């Protein structure tokens, strides 16, 4: 017959669904094309599974990369830390002790970041302890504070004091907060603001954490 079917996938935003549309030629008794048959299939569930598989592949690849980077950082960092500690103990370098101490703190910070990368690359079991949300937020936001400052953007904290402790894995929660802050940083224009708000949910020992920014946000299609 010399003709074949064609197909396309489309996303209908107001329905928040994906559809597969297939077009087939419709022949008459003389095998001449007299029209087109159109078949429409809802493939939203399939697309969601594909998205999840792609996400898993990306996370796996990122984990391998993170582990490699962490090892590359840790090796020279260990030597730097040892040399700095020796300098701090040297009486002839007392005038530089303050600078040495500052540098040592910075190397410890880099080591912590490398440790975070390694933890991300491994399937570390969850460790639940009573923690304070405001403290975990401060640690996460400190990691991106310089980037906000360099890009002329701002973080405004609106913490509620005396929040009840929450039973969480602080490392995982800190990583989640960090991801939200980085997402906000990337979406904000110059002089943009990220608001980080904590509050207590009345009558229950739950804490609400809100990340709110002046960025453009994410379209529903991209969220899919």
N, C-alpha and C positions, 0 to 999 in steps of 0.2 A: 504493500500500500504506500510505502515511501513516506509515511508520516509517523511521528512518535509523540509520546506525551511529554509535557513539560510541567514543572512544579515550582513553587516558591513558598517561602515561609514569611509570614507577616506577624507583627505584634500590634494588637489593638489596644491602645492605651486606656481608653475609657472602660474596657472590660478587664484589663490587666491579664490578657490571655494571648497565647501564641496559637496560630493556625497554619496548617499545611494545606495549600491549595494546589490541586492537580488538575491539569487540563488534558482531555483526551479528544481526539478527532472523532466525530460521529459520521459514519458512512451510510450511504443509501445502498440499495440492492445492486447498483452498478459500481460499487466500491468507490464512489465519488464522495468527497467531504461535503456534507450538507450542514454541518454545524459543529459545535464544541460541547462536550460534556464536562461539567465542572464538579469536582468532588472536594468538599471541605472537611478537614479533620482537626479536632482540638488536640494539640500536641503540647499543651502547657506543662503537664506532668513530666513528659519526656524531656522537655527543655530544662526543667528544674533539676532533673537527675543529671543531665549533661553538665549543667552549671556547677552542681555539687562535685562531680568528678573532676572537672577542670580546677575547681578550687582546691581539692585535695592534692592534685598534681602540683599546683603552684606552691602549696604549703610544704609539700615534701621537698621540692627543689629548693625552696627558700631555707628549709631546715638544714639541708646539706651545705648550702652556701654559708649559712650562719656559723656552722661548726668549723668550716675551713677558715673563715675570717677570725673567729675567736682564737683558734690555735695559732694563727699567724700573729695576732696581737699579743698573746700571752708570752710567747717566747722572748722577744726583745724587752717586753715590759718587766719581766722578772729580773733581767740583768740591770735595767735602769733602777729598779727599786732597791736592789742590793747595793749598788754604787751610791745611791742617795743616802741610804742608811749609814754607810761607812763615812760619808762626808759629814753627816750630822754628829757623829761621834768624834770627829777630828777637832780638837781644840783650836787648831789654827784656822778653822773655817767658821768660827762663831759669828762673825759679822754677816755671813751669808745664811745663817741658820734659818732665819725667817723665810727666805726665798726657797731654801731647800725643803722646808716643811710644807710650803704651799705646793711645790712641785710633787712632793711625795703624796699629798692628798689627791692631786690630780691623777697620778698614776694609779692610785687605789680606785679612783672613780672609773678610770678606763678599764681596770680589771673587773670591776663590778659589771660594766656593760658587756665585757667579753663573757662573763659568767652568765649573763642574761641570754646572750646569743646561744651559748652551749645548752642552757636549759630549754630554750626554744627548740633546738634541734633534737632533743631527746623527749621521750614520752615519760616525763617525770610524774610520779604519783602525786595526787593532790594532798596537801597538808593543811588541814583546817585548824585554825587557832583564833582566839578572840583578838581582834585587831581594831584599830581606830581608822575610820574612813578618811578623815582629814589628813592624818599622817601619811597614809598611802598615797593620797592625791598629791601632797607636797613633794614626795619623792619622785613621782611620775612627772609632774610638771617641771621639776628642777632639770630634768633631762632635756627639755625643749625650750627652756627659758631663754637661753642665749640665741637660739634660732629665731624666736619671736622678736627679740630685741634687734638683731641684725636686720631683719626684714621689716622693721618699723611696725610691728604688730604688738598687741598687748593681751595679757592674761589678767583678768579681774576675778579674784576669789571672793566668794560670798559664803563663808562657812558659818554654820550654826555651831555654837560652842556646846560643850558637854553632851555630845551625842553618845548614845549607848554603844558599847563595843559590838562588833558584828563578827560572827564566826565564818571566816573565809580563808582561802589560800591567798595570802598577801601578794605573793609573786605573780600569780595569774591575774589577780585583780589589778595590780599595778601595770601589768602589760596591757590589759584592756583599756585602762585609763590613758596610757601612753599612746595607744593606737588612735583613740578618739581625739587626743590633742594634736597628733600629727595630721589626722584627716582635716581638722579645723584649720591648722596652719596652711595646708595646701589649698584650701578653698577660700581663705581670706585674702582680700586685696590689701594694699598698703594702708596702714592705720586701722586695719580691722581689729575686732575685739573678740576674744573668747571669754565667755562667762562660765565659771565653774561654781556650782551652787550645791550646798549640802543642806539637808533638812531632816527633821525627825518625823516619821509617820506616827501620828497620835494613836495611843491605845495599844500599839504593838511595838516591839523592839526592833523596828526596821529603820533603815536609813535610806533616804532618797538622794541620789547624786544626779545632777543635771548638767550636761554640757550644752551650752547654747552660744551660737556665734552669729556674726553679721555677714557670713559668707553666702554664696549663691545656693547652697544645698545640693541635693542629688535628685535627679529626675526619677520618676517611678519606673521608667524603662530601664535606666541604668541600675536601679536597685534590684531589678530582676536578674 
